[in-house]
């Protein structure tokens, strides 16, 4: 049982059979995210995406020459990089999942609808892991008792506690593992959940706990009010 102050829910998480088959999809998303990043170039304060492959660096590209025949060179001006990256990734991964180009992802039948539902969330998590989550601020890389290294979230906005037994959902934990070259762990899913308030109220005044970090003033006042 995990009481998650971030989502304000108490939840039970469990593993689903064959979830390890989805690691290939996360690896593809991670690869294509960074391949896509290499196709962005700035010119005169504007951001462009060059669809054709080039081995030249940004400084050595004649952007004016490319723009003269933008359609042939697949050059487009990008207004919103985040949304554009999402669309590129979603198109690439969906094509691979559907088997376009002769290569098709091996996804168990009972997980295919889940993959379609989850894909956008995984893409967002990959972007967050790559560009917005930082080691020693949002998380630590720690060594477990088993000797294996893993990601440990830091509750930096509240208590500052290193949460070694907590795993981020929607693939964020796995993308951070990829970021640091760690062994991937199959994603677990929340199978049952209830709001923290609903969970506390079910036990009335018969629930007890001990903590050295009550958190913010609002959290302390809430607990005082409930108990």
Buried (B, 14 or more C-beta within 10 A) or exposed (E): EBEBBEBEBBBEBEEBEEBEBBBBBBBBBBEBBEEBEEBBBEBEEEBBBBEEEBEEEEEEBEBEEBBEEBEEBEBBEBEEEEEBBBEBBBEBBEEBBEEEEEEEBEBBEEBEEBBEEBBEEBBBBBBBBBEEBEEEEBBBBEEEEEEEBBBBBBBEEEBEBBBBEBBBBBBBBBBBBBBEEBEBBBBBBBEEBBEBEEBBEEEEEEEEEEEEEEBEEEBEEBBEEEE
